[in-house]
Amino acid sequence: MGFSLYSATIPSNLQVLGALSGLIAKAEAFCEERGLAPATLIGARLAEDMHPFAYQVKSTMVHSIGAIEGVRKGAFSPDDSVPPDSFAAMEAMLAKTRARLEAIDPAEVDGFVGRDMAFVIGERRIPFTAENFLLSFSQPNFYFHATTTYAILRSQGVQIGKRDFLGRLRINA
């Protein structure tokens, strides 16, 4: 079997989203153990001019299932919805995102190849093919926001390591 657009995107999205669920559980436990208000981590940032933890988590949804929906519509725009405001809401959003990704037919994603679509921001339209959008725009954004989620927790003292970021590896068993 050849390598496919589906194989290059959806399984890795699912792996990292699963890992993020674990990170959220560790963040919640950290708050409980330390008597820390959850809002402290939920609103934490790496730098003042960066978006907070909750936005980073939301953005992994935006650049996984949101990117697929954008390709389906032929256009993707920035998501300005309010990020989840609790660990439970973040986990629910991630669970819903994983379920929607798991329900995707691989043939549908593979059928996107060569399809025109655009990133639309205001009046500006940046043209892509579906595969170039997914692989050169949304996938790097997905990993950026997942990594930033991890880095915020590390910077706040949550005891996590590389294995927590990687999640469940897809090994030959």
N, C-alpha and C positions, 0 to 999 in steps of 0.2 A: 504494500500500500504506500502511495506517495504521501508526502507531507502536505497538509491542507491548511487553509486559512483558519478553519475551525480549530485544528490542532495547535496552531500558533497563538491562539488567543484564549478561547473559553476554558480549557483545562487549567491554564496558569492563573486566570482570573479566579477560578473556583478554589485553587490551592491557596492563593494569597488571601482571599476573602475568608476562608476557613481559619487561617492563621490570625487574621484581624479579630475574629470572634474570640480567639484565645487571648489576644492582647487586651481586649475589652474586659474579659473576665479577670485578668490579672490586675488591670487598673482598678476595677471595682473592689477587688480583695485588698489591694494596697490602701485604698481610701478607708475601708472598714478597719483594717489593722492599725492604721495610724490615726484614726478618728478625724480624717480629713474630709471636708465637704466635697462631694463628687464634682461640683462646679469648678473646683480648683484645677482638676485635671482636664475636665471637659473644655474649659476655657484657656488652658495652657498653650503657649506659643513658643517656638524656638527663637523667634526674634519679634520685636514689636511690630514690624511691618509685614509679618506673615499671618496667615489665617490660623485660627486655633484648632485644637485637636478635633473637635466635633466636625468642623468643616473638612478637615483632611479625611476623616472616615467617610463622610458623605461623598466626597469627590471620588472615592474608589468605586462607589455605586455609579456615579455619573460617567466615569470612564470605562465601565464594564457594560452593564446592561443598557445604560444611557447611550453609549456609543453604538451598540447594536441597534437600538431604536432609531438613532440618528441615521444610520445607514439605511434602515428600512424606509424612512421618510425621505431620504435624499439630502437631508440637511441636519446639522448639529449646531446648537447654540449653547453658550454658557448657561449653567443652571444657577439661578439666583434664589432658589428656595432656601428656607431657613433650615440650618442643620439640626439634627436631633439634639434634644436638650437633656438627655439622661442616658446612662449606660444601657438601660432596658430598651429605649427607643433606638439606640444605635444597633444593638443586637437584633432587634426586630427588623430593621432596615436591611442589615446584612443577610439575615435569614431569607427575607423576601427576595433579595437580589440573587442569592445563590439558587433558590428554587426556580426563579425565572430563567437563569442561565442554564440550569440543568434541564429545563424543558425545551431548550432550543434544539431543533433538528440540525445536525451537522451539515446536511446537504443544503439547508438554507444559507448558512454562513459561507459555505464553499461557493454557492451560487452568487454571492456578492462580488466575486472577482471581476474586475473590469467595469463595474457599475460606477457611474458618476455620482458624486455627492459633494457637499460643500460644508465648510465650517463658516457659519454666519455669525458675525459680531457687529451689531448695529447695521449700518448700511454696507458693510464690507463682506464680500463673499470670497472665501479662499477655496478654490477648486481642488478636489482630490479624486482619485479612484477610491473605491471602498477599501481595498486592501492597503493602500498607502495611508489613508486616514486612520484605519485601525492600528497599523503597525508603526507609523511614524509620528502620529499625534496622540491618539488615545492610549495606546499601550505605554509609551513613556510617561504620560501624565498619570496613568493608573499607578505605575511603580513609584513615581515621585511622591504621590500622596500617601501611598502605603508606607513608604520609607519614612516620610515625615511623621506619620502617625507613630511609628515605632520610635523614632528619634525623640519626639516630644516626651513619650513615656520614660525613655532612658534618662533624658535630661532632668526629669522630675524625681528620679530615684527608684522607679519601678524596676525590680530585679527581673530583667528579661535578657535574652541573648539571641544570637543569630538563629538558633533552632526555632525559637518562638516566631521569628519573622518568616522563616521558610515554610513552616506548617508541615502538613503531611506530604511527604515526597511521593512521587509516582514511580515507584521502583518495580522492577520485575520480580515477582514473587513465585 
